[in-house]
Every structure is written in C-alpha cells, then in structure tokens.
C-alpha cells in the first residue's frame, strides 16, 4: 500500500511526542474500508483490497514514509485538571496533503500501549470501533466537521474490560489531532519553545490568516461556536467535552460515549461516566465557552503584555455565546424552512422545542416530518402543535421544503441500531454494520422500504439510555 506521506508534526520539538511503533496483532482482518476517503487522501482505492491492507490498518506493517508517533497533551477532564495525558491507545502514522489541498493525519486508534497509556492496554474493542466508524461517517454526511474513518479491522485478539471482548483498530483521519489540551500541556510547564512552535504550526496548518495568538483564539472560537450549534441542530450529545477532546481544527473528535437523542429533552445525558450531567445536551454551549477560556489561558504566556492579553482574551471568550447564538438561530431557522431567520424567530423555535420536550417528541422525526400532514402525530397534545404551526406558517420561505430537506436528516445513527450492530459484530456478523452505514451516509435521501426501518424511533424495550467509552 502506497500512502503519500508528508509529515510535519514529527518535525516539531521532540518534547511534543514520542516516536512509537504500533504493537503488532495476531491475525488482523478487514471489516470495512472507505474508498471515497482513500481517494481524497491520494491512496489508490484498489490498495484497500490488497493482501497487506489488514496488516497496514492493524499496525503490523508500517508503510514507507510513515513517522509513527504518540502525541502528548494535558487536559481538564470533567473540570478536573490532569497535567499528563496523551495518546494512550493511538499512534499517528503520519500526514498526507490530500487531493483537495488539506493536510490530514492518519492515525491508528487501538494500536497498543504508549508511554501515555497510564497502565491501560492501549487497545480498543470492537464495539467502540463500530460506533466511531458509523457516527463519524454519518456526521460527515450531515455536513458536520469531523474526524473520519478510513478503515476498521479486527485484530484476532481479545481485550479485557468487564469481560473478554474482540479487539479492533480504527484508522482515523483528521485535519490534525492537536487539541486544546496540547496547548495546556506546554503552557502549564512553562515550555515557551514548544508552545510557540505549536502555535506557529497550528497557524500555518489551520489558520493561515492569523497573525498571532490573538487572531488564532478568535478563529478557533468562531469555528467551535458554529460546530456546537451544528451538534445541537442534530440532537447530538458528545458526552466527553474535556479540553483534551477539543480539536483545534474545529472538528468533532473522540466519539466515545456519544449519542443522538430520540425523544427530545434538553437535559439528556447518555454517557455512563458523566454522572452529574456536566456534558448534557443543554450544557454543551456553556461548556464550549469554558473550554475556550482554557485555550485562552494557555495562549497568554506567549503575549508580551500579559495584563493586556488577559483583558483582550477575556473579551474574546465573552464573545463566544453571541457567536453561538447566531449560529444556532441559523441552524434551527433552516430546520423550520426560514430563509433569513431574525431574532423574533428564536421564540418560535424555542416554543417548538419546549412543546417537543413536554410531549416526548422524537427529535429527528419531528423535524424531518414537520411539514407533513401527519406532523402533529409526534405530539400528545395535538392542539398545542396546531396552534404553534399556525404561528409558523407565515415565517416559511417560498422554498421552505427545499431548505428543510437540506437541514433535517431522515436518518441518524440511532443508539439502538448501533447497539444491534455491536451485538451482531461480536459474533462476526457485519451485515448489520454495512446496512446501517449505507443508510446513515445518505441521511437526506428520501426514505425507501429498505431505509425506513432506520428512521423508526426505538420502542420502549429498544431504548438505549447509557453509552460507554472504549477504555
């Protein structure tokens, strides 16, 4: 397999990573590969079917030009500072400059222990690999900036969590794997050489219009505010918005105990490790601002006048809620078929969301069918919906149907469907995975007899109320 590596992170100061080979596995077998993504990366799709593909994607064979390494970073985890984190089960093979001109990382997640594993085994089991592949590719199909999945392989080895489980590795692609926590690591140690080199690297790689840390902060805040608004518009709950899970490139990263809501409730929490609801659906915008405050704090040591920087950076962080609210209004306005939403539309939108919460209406299906004759069937109190709909009608654009069709997916990776895929995959049956993948990567297509099953909300017995990370 030829991968056109062009590595830059490996050229940064050595304290920013550890050179690290993946740990070979016993008998890797390919589950899925992504030919369309391979083409963007400059990889011949035919190579995905080559005899050595499984060996490459498992980490047994290192392609020419790779520079395998594990990145170091720190982070606030559920608000608690951890000064030493890092890639504990992931190895960055290297970077490519894609055919669209964007530099991207190729990383093997589940590739074995690194110096940052903190006594972990460095492995992933099959369930989280299936989840990340499905959700990241669905997010891409819905237009949300995200890491992507190039391939998934089984390892032929078991991993041990609460029980013995089949091992797997996912090949993850991102514009970079640099995080807020990467900046925090060097700022907290007073390592100005590394902090400056990291800042220069990020500006050149992701924000070439920035002239320094202040511009960088503004641009990251703008991307992050828009990203969270997109999550909210899909009923998506990240589940672990720790600063070490916040991509500086503005992509959704680290799909651990993430979930999409079925019945709408603003305080929904799925992550089994989020015991106090810090990262509940409704808390995501506020946590996003908090995370940007930590990023700002990490950049301040680079500024010549720190007192002035504190004042300026504080003002920048305080601008984020307004940026988010603007993006949120645009996202939800489109979901209602409003071409140019104005501030008065915010009440119309929130009144619908309140009505959905009181009636337990399915988030995705309500918006996907909002303009259908049976729209009110999502609501117990149909008269209340009719009253709201009468207020909505005058605000719809002439081409509302087209706007709404582009903004409201018919199909999302529902939790109970992912669980079905995981259970089937444990027995070696990957047909449910491939069927669901095909459905969620065409989220806006009209439903057919084949795909309608994936749009159905779960029955009471099928509901998944808790999701888990792979570690």
C-alpha positions as CSV (number, residue, x, y, z in Angstrom):
1,X,0.0,0.0,0.0
2,X,1.4,3.4,-1.0
3,X,0.4,6.3,1.2
4,X,1.9,9.7,0.1
5,X,3.1,10.8,3.5
6,X,4.3,14.4,4.0
7,X,4.9,14.6,7.8
8,X,5.2,17.9,9.6
9,X,4.3,17.2,13.3
10,X,7.2,14.9,13.5
11,X,9.5,17.9,12.7
12,X,8.4,19.8,15.8
13,X,10.4,19.9,19.0
14,X,10.8,16.3,20.4
15,X,9.1,17.0,23.7
16,X,5.8,17.2,21.8
17,X,5.6,13.5,21.1
18,X,7.2,10.1,21.5
19,X,8.3,8.1,18.5
20,X,6.1,5.0,18.8
21,X,5.5,1.9,16.6
22,X,2.1,0.2,16.9
23,X,2.1,-3.1,18.7
24,X,1.6,-6.0,16.2
25,X,-1.5,-8.1,16.5
26,X,-2.1,-11.8,15.9
27,X,-4.5,-12.1,12.9
28,X,-6.0,-8.9,11.5
29,X,-8.9,-8.9,9.2
30,X,-10.6,-6.0,7.4
31,X,-14.1,-5.2,8.4
32,X,-14.6,-2.0,6.3
33,X,-12.6,0.4,4.2
34,X,-13.5,3.8,2.8
35,X,-12.7,4.1,-0.9
36,X,-14.0,7.6,-1.3
37,X,-11.9,8.9,1.6
38,X,-8.9,7.0,0.3
39,X,-9.1,8.8,-3.0
40,X,-9.1,12.2,-1.2
41,X,-6.0,11.1,0.7
42,X,-4.2,10.1,-2.5
43,X,-4.4,6.4,-1.8
44,X,-5.3,4.1,-4.7
45,X,-8.7,2.6,-3.7
46,X,-7.5,-0.7,-5.2
47,X,-4.9,-0.9,-2.5
48,X,-7.6,-1.2,0.1
49,X,-8.3,-4.7,-1.2
50,X,-4.6,-5.6,-1.4
51,X,-3.3,-8.5,0.7
52,X,-1.3,-6.2,3.0
53,X,-4.3,-3.9,3.8
54,X,-5.2,-5.6,7.0
55,X,-1.6,-5.6,8.1
56,X,-1.3,-1.8,7.5
57,X,-4.5,-0.9,9.2
58,X,-3.7,-3.0,12.2
59,X,-0.2,-1.6,12.6
60,X,1.6,-4.8,11.7
61,X,3.2,-3.3,8.6
62,X,4.4,0.3,8.5
63,X,4.2,1.9,5.0
64,X,7.1,3.7,3.6
65,X,7.3,7.3,4.6
66,X,5.4,6.9,7.8
67,X,6.7,8.5,11.0
68,X,4.7,6.8,13.8
69,X,4.4,8.7,17.0
70,X,2.1,9.3,20.0
71,X,1.3,12.9,20.9
72,X,1.4,14.3,24.4
73,X,-1.2,16.6,25.9
74,X,-2.9,17.5,29.1
75,X,-6.5,18.5,29.8
76,X,-9.4,19.3,32.1
77,X,-11.4,16.1,32.4
78,X,-14.9,16.8,33.8
79,X,-13.5,20.1,35.0
80,X,-10.6,18.5,36.9
81,X,-7.0,19.3,35.8
82,X,-4.9,16.4,34.6
83,X,-1.3,17.6,33.8
84,X,-0.2,14.5,31.9
85,X,-2.4,12.8,29.3
86,X,-1.5,11.9,25.7
87,X,-2.3,9.3,23.0
88,X,-2.7,6.3,25.3
89,X,-4.1,3.9,22.6
90,X,-3.4,5.7,19.4
91,X,-0.4,6.0,17.0
92,X,-0.2,8.8,14.4
93,X,1.2,7.1,11.3
94,X,1.8,10.3,9.5
95,X,0.2,13.1,7.4
96,X,-0.8,13.5,3.8
97,X,-1.6,16.5,1.8
98,X,-4.9,15.5,0.3
99,X,-6.1,16.0,-3.2
100,X,-8.2,18.9,-2.0
101,X,-5.1,20.6,-0.7
102,X,-5.9,20.0,3.0
103,X,-3.2,18.3,5.2
104,X,-4.7,15.4,7.1
105,X,-3.5,12.9,9.8
106,X,-3.9,9.2,9.5
107,X,-4.0,7.6,13.0
108,X,-4.4,4.1,14.2
109,X,-6.7,4.0,17.3
110,X,-6.4,0.9,19.4
111,X,-2.8,0.3,18.2
112,X,-1.3,-0.7,21.5
113,X,0.3,0.9,24.6
114,X,2.3,4.1,24.5
115,X,4.2,6.0,27.2
116,X,0.9,7.8,27.8
117,X,-1.3,4.7,28.4
118,X,-1.4,5.2,32.2
119,X,-1.4,1.4,32.8
120,X,-4.0,0.8,30.1
121,X,-3.6,-1.8,27.4
122,X,-3.7,0.6,24.5
123,X,-6.3,-1.4,22.7
124,X,-9.8,-0.9,21.5
125,X,-12.6,-3.4,21.5
126,X,-14.8,-3.9,18.5
127,X,-17.9,-2.1,19.8
128,X,-16.4,1.4,20.1
129,X,-14.7,1.0,16.7
130,X,-18.1,0.2,15.1
131,X,-19.6,3.2,16.9
132,X,-16.9,5.7,15.9
133,X,-16.9,4.5,12.3
134,X,-20.7,4.8,11.9
135,X,-21.1,8.1,13.8
136,X,-18.1,9.9,12.3
137,X,-19.1,9.0,8.7
138,X,-22.7,10.0,9.5
139,X,-21.6,13.3,10.8
140,X,-19.5,13.9,7.7
141,X,-22.5,13.1,5.5
142,X,-24.6,15.6,7.5
143,X,-22.1,18.3,6.8
144,X,-20.6,18.5,10.3
145,X,-16.8,19.0,10.6
146,X,-15.5,15.7,12.0
147,X,-12.7,13.1,12.0
148,X,-13.4,10.3,9.6
149,X,-12.9,6.6,9.3
150,X,-10.6,5.2,6.7
151,X,-10.7,1.6,7.8
152,X,-11.6,-0.8,10.6
153,X,-10.0,-4.2,11.3
154,X,-10.3,-6.9,13.8
155,X,-7.1,-8.0,15.5
156,X,-7.7,-11.7,16.1
157,X,-7.0,-11.0,19.8
158,X,-9.3,-10.3,22.8
159,X,-9.2,-7.3,25.1
160,X,-10.4,-7.3,28.6
161,X,-12.8,-4.8,30.1
162,X,-15.6,-6.1,32.4
163,X,-15.4,-9.2,30.1
164,X,-13.4,-10.6,27.3
165,X,-14.2,-8.8,24.1
166,X,-12.9,-8.9,20.4
167,X,-10.2,-6.4,19.7
168,X,-10.2,-4.0,16.8
169,X,-8.4,-1.0,15.3
170,X,-9.9,2.0,13.5
171,X,-7.9,4.1,11.1
172,X,-9.0,7.7,11.9
173,X,-8.4,10.7,9.7
174,X,-8.4,14.3,10.9
175,X,-7.1,17.7,9.8
176,X,-5.0,17.2,12.9
177,X,-5.2,15.6,16.3
178,X,-4.0,18.8,18.1
179,X,-6.2,19.7,21.0
180,X,-6.8,22.5,23.5
181,X,-5.0,20.1,25.9
182,X,-1.9,20.1,23.7
183,X,-1.5,23.9,24.3
184,X,-2.3,23.4,28.0
185,X,0.4,20.8,28.4
186,X,3.2,23.2,27.4
187,X,1.7,26.3,28.9
188,X,1.4,24.6,32.3
189,X,5.1,23.6,32.2
190,X,6.3,27.0,31.1
191,X,7.8,25.4,27.9
192,X,7.7,28.5,25.7
193,X,9.8,26.9,23.0
194,X,7.2,24.2,22.4
195,X,4.2,26.4,23.0
196,X,5.5,28.9,20.4
197,X,6.4,26.1,17.9
198,X,2.9,24.6,18.4
199,X,1.2,27.9,17.9
200,X,3.2,28.6,14.7
201,X,2.4,25.1,13.4
202,X,-1.3,25.5,14.0
203,X,-1.5,28.9,12.4
204,X,0.4,27.7,9.3
205,X,-1.6,24.5,9.1
206,X,-5.2,25.5,10.0
207,X,-5.4,29.3,10.3
208,X,-3.0,30.9,7.8
209,X,-4.9,34.3,8.0
210,X,-4.0,34.6,11.7
211,X,-1.1,36.9,12.6
212,X,-0.6,35.7,16.1
213,X,-2.2,34.1,19.2
214,X,-5.0,36.7,19.5
215,X,-6.2,36.0,15.9
216,X,-5.8,32.3,16.5
217,X,-8.0,32.5,19.6
218,X,-10.7,34.4,17.7
219,X,-10.7,32.0,14.8
220,X,-10.8,28.8,16.9
221,X,-13.7,30.3,19.0
222,X,-15.6,31.1,15.8
223,X,-15.2,27.5,14.4
224,X,-16.1,25.9,17.8
225,X,-19.2,28.0,18.3
226,X,-20.5,27.0,14.8
227,X,-19.6,23.3,15.4
228,X,-21.6,23.2,18.7
229,X,-24.6,24.8,17.0
230,X,-24.5,22.1,14.4
231,X,-24.4,19.4,17.1
232,X,-27.4,21.0,18.8
233,X,-29.3,21.0,15.5
234,X,-28.9,17.3,15.2
235,X,-29.7,16.4,18.8
236,X,-26.1,15.2,19.2
237,X,-24.5,14.8,22.6
238,X,-20.7,14.5,22.6
239,X,-20.6,13.1,26.1
240,X,-16.9,14.0,27.0
241,X,-16.2,17.6,26.2
242,X,-13.0,17.6,28.1
243,X,-10.3,20.0,26.9
244,X,-8.2,17.1,25.6
245,X,-11.2,16.2,23.3
246,X,-11.5,19.6,21.7
247,X,-9.9,19.8,18.3
248,X,-8.1,23.0,17.5
249,X,-9.0,22.4,13.8
250,X,-12.7,22.7,14.8
251,X,-13.7,19.1,14.1
252,X,-15.7,16.7,16.2
253,X,-13.2,14.3,17.7
254,X,-13.2,11.4,20.1
255,X,-16.5,9.6,19.7
256,X,-16.6,7.7,23.0
257,X,-20.0,7.7,24.8
258,X,-21.6,10.0,22.3
259,X,-25.3,9.7,21.4
260,X,-28.1,11.2,19.3
261,X,-31.3,11.9,21.2
262,X,-34.5,10.0,20.3
263,X,-37.2,11.7,22.4
264,X,-36.2,15.3,22.9
265,X,-35.3,16.6,26.4
266,X,-32.8,19.4,26.8
267,X,-31.1,17.8,29.9
268,X,-30.5,14.5,28.1
269,X,-27.3,12.6,29.2
270,X,-26.2,9.3,27.9
271,X,-22.6,8.9,28.9
272,X,-22.2,6.5,31.8
273,X,-19.2,8.4,33.1
274,X,-21.0,11.8,33.1
275,X,-22.6,11.1,36.5
276,X,-23.6,14.7,37.2
277,X,-24.7,15.8,33.7
278,X,-21.8,18.2,33.1
279,X,-22.0,17.5,29.4
280,X,-25.7,17.2,29.0
281,X,-27.2,18.4,25.7
282,X,-28.3,21.8,27.0
283,X,-24.9,22.3,28.7
284,X,-22.8,21.9,25.6
285,X,-22.7,25.6,24.5
286,X,-21.7,26.8,28.0
287,X,-19.0,24.1,28.3
288,X,-17.8,25.1,24.9
289,X,-17.2,28.7,26.2
290,X,-15.5,27.3,29.3
291,X,-13.2,25.2,27.1
292,X,-12.2,28.3,25.0
293,X,-11.4,30.1,28.3
294,X,-8.9,27.3,29.0
295,X,-7.4,27.7,25.5
296,X,-7.1,31.5,26.0
297,X,-5.3,30.9,29.3
298,X,-2.8,28.6,27.6
299,X,-2.0,31.3,24.9
300,X,-1.5,34.1,27.4
301,X,2.2,33.2,28.2
302,X,3.0,34.0,24.5
303,X,1.9,37.6,24.8
304,X,4.4,40.4,25.6
305,X,1.9,42.3,27.8
306,X,0.1,39.7,29.8
307,X,-2.2,42.1,31.6
308,X,-3.4,43.5,28.4
309,X,-3.7,40.0,26.9
310,X,-5.9,38.8,29.8
311,X,-8.2,41.7,29.2
312,X,-8.3,41.1,25.4
313,X,-8.6,37.3,25.6
314,X,-11.4,37.6,28.2
315,X,-13.3,39.8,25.9
316,X,-12.8,37.3,23.0
317,X,-14.1,34.4,25.1
318,X,-17.1,36.5,26.2
319,X,-18.0,37.0,22.5
320,X,-18.4,33.3,22.0
321,X,-22.0,33.0,23.4
322,X,-23.2,35.6,20.9
323,X,-21.4,33.8,18.1
324,X,-23.0,30.5,19.1
325,X,-26.5,32.1,19.4
326,X,-26.1,33.5,15.9
327,X,-25.1,30.1,14.5
328,X,-27.9,28.3,16.5
329,X,-30.5,30.6,15.0
330,X,-29.2,29.9,11.5
331,X,-29.2,26.2,12.1
332,X,-32.7,26.0,13.6
333,X,-34.1,28.6,11.3
334,X,-33.2,26.3,8.3
335,X,-34.7,23.4,10.1
336,X,-38.0,25.3,10.1
337,X,-37.6,26.4,6.5
338,X,-37.0,30.1,7.4
339,X,-34.6,31.6,4.8
340,X,-33.4,34.5,6.8
341,X,-34.2,34.0,10.5
342,X,-34.4,37.1,12.7
343,X,-34.3,37.4,16.4
344,X,-38.1,37.1,16.8
345,X,-37.9,33.6,15.3
346,X,-35.9,32.5,18.3
347,X,-39.1,32.4,20.4
348,X,-40.9,30.4,17.7
349,X,-38.1,27.8,17.7
350,X,-37.8,27.5,21.4
351,X,-41.6,27.2,21.8
352,X,-41.4,24.2,19.4
353,X,-38.6,22.7,21.4
354,X,-40.5,23.2,24.7
355,X,-43.5,21.6,23.1
356,X,-41.4,18.7,21.9
357,X,-39.9,18.2,25.4
358,X,-43.3,18.2,27.1
359,X,-44.7,15.7,24.6
360,X,-41.6,13.4,24.3
361,X,-41.5,14.1,20.6
362,X,-38.7,12.3,18.6
363,X,-36.1,15.0,17.8
364,X,-35.1,13.8,14.3
365,X,-38.5,12.6,13.1
366,X,-40.3,15.8,14.3
367,X,-38.1,18.0,12.2
368,X,-37.9,15.5,9.3
369,X,-41.7,15.4,9.1
370,X,-42.6,18.9,10.3
371,X,-44.2,19.9,7.0
372,X,-46.0,16.6,6.5
373,X,-49.7,16.2,7.0
374,X,-49.1,13.9,10.0
375,X,-46.6,16.2,11.7
376,X,-48.8,16.5,14.8
377,X,-48.7,12.8,15.3
378,X,-45.4,13.3,17.1
379,X,-47.3,15.2,19.8
380,X,-49.6,14.0,22.6
381,X,-51.1,17.5,22.7
382,X,-52.0,17.9,19.1
383,X,-54.0,21.1,19.6
384,X,-50.9,22.8,21.1
385,X,-48.9,21.8,18.0
386,X,-51.6,23.1,15.7
387,X,-51.6,26.4,17.5
388,X,-47.8,26.6,17.1
389,X,-47.9,25.6,13.4
390,X,-50.3,28.4,12.7
391,X,-47.7,30.9,14.0
392,X,-45.0,29.1,12.0
393,X,-46.7,29.2,8.6
394,X,-46.2,32.9,7.8
395,X,-42.4,32.6,8.5
396,X,-41.8,29.8,6.0
397,X,-39.9,30.7,2.9
398,X,-41.3,30.1,-0.6
399,X,-38.8,27.3,-1.0
400,X,-39.2,26.0,2.6
401,X,-39.5,22.4,1.5
402,X,-36.0,22.5,-0.1
403,X,-34.4,24.4,2.8
404,X,-35.9,21.9,5.3
405,X,-34.9,18.8,3.2
406,X,-31.3,20.0,3.4
407,X,-31.3,20.8,7.1
408,X,-33.3,17.8,8.5
409,X,-31.8,14.3,8.1
410,X,-34.2,11.5,7.7
411,X,-31.8,9.0,9.3
412,X,-29.2,9.3,12.1
413,X,-27.2,6.6,13.8
414,X,-29.7,5.8,16.4
415,X,-28.4,4.3,19.6
416,X,-30.5,1.1,19.5
417,X,-29.3,0.5,15.9
418,X,-25.7,0.9,16.8
419,X,-26.2,-1.5,19.7
420,X,-27.7,-4.0,17.3
421,X,-24.6,-3.6,15.1
422,X,-22.3,-4.1,18.1
423,X,-24.0,-7.2,19.3
424,X,-24.0,-8.7,15.8
425,X,-20.4,-7.9,15.2
426,X,-19.3,-9.8,18.3
427,X,-20.4,-13.0,16.5
428,X,-18.7,-12.0,13.3
429,X,-21.8,-10.8,11.6
430,X,-21.0,-7.4,9.9
431,X,-24.1,-7.3,7.6
432,X,-26.0,-5.0,10.1
433,X,-23.0,-2.7,10.2
434,X,-22.8,-2.3,6.4
435,X,-26.5,-1.8,6.1
436,X,-26.6,0.9,8.8
437,X,-23.5,2.5,7.3
438,X,-25.2,2.8,3.9
439,X,-28.2,4.4,5.5
440,X,-26.5,6.9,7.7
441,X,-24.2,8.1,4.9
442,X,-27.2,9.1,2.8
443,X,-29.1,10.9,5.6
444,X,-31.1,13.3,3.5
445,X,-32.3,10.8,0.8
446,X,-36.0,10.1,0.7
447,X,-36.9,7.0,2.6
448,X,-37.4,3.7,0.9
449,X,-38.8,0.4,2.0
450,X,-35.3,-0.6,2.8
451,X,-34.2,2.5,4.7
452,X,-37.4,3.4,6.5
453,X,-36.5,0.9,9.3
454,X,-33.5,3.1,10.2
455,X,-35.7,6.2,10.6
456,X,-38.0,4.5,13.1
457,X,-37.7,5.6,16.7
458,X,-37.0,2.8,19.2
459,X,-39.7,1.1,21.1
460,X,-39.6,1.3,24.8
461,X,-37.8,-2.0,25.0
462,X,-35.2,-1.0,22.4
463,X,-34.2,2.3,24.1
464,X,-30.5,2.7,25.0
465,X,-30.2,5.1,27.9
466,X,-26.5,4.7,28.6
467,X,-23.4,4.7,26.4
468,X,-19.9,3.8,27.3
469,X,-16.3,4.7,26.2
470,X,-14.0,2.1,25.0
471,X,-11.5,2.3,27.8
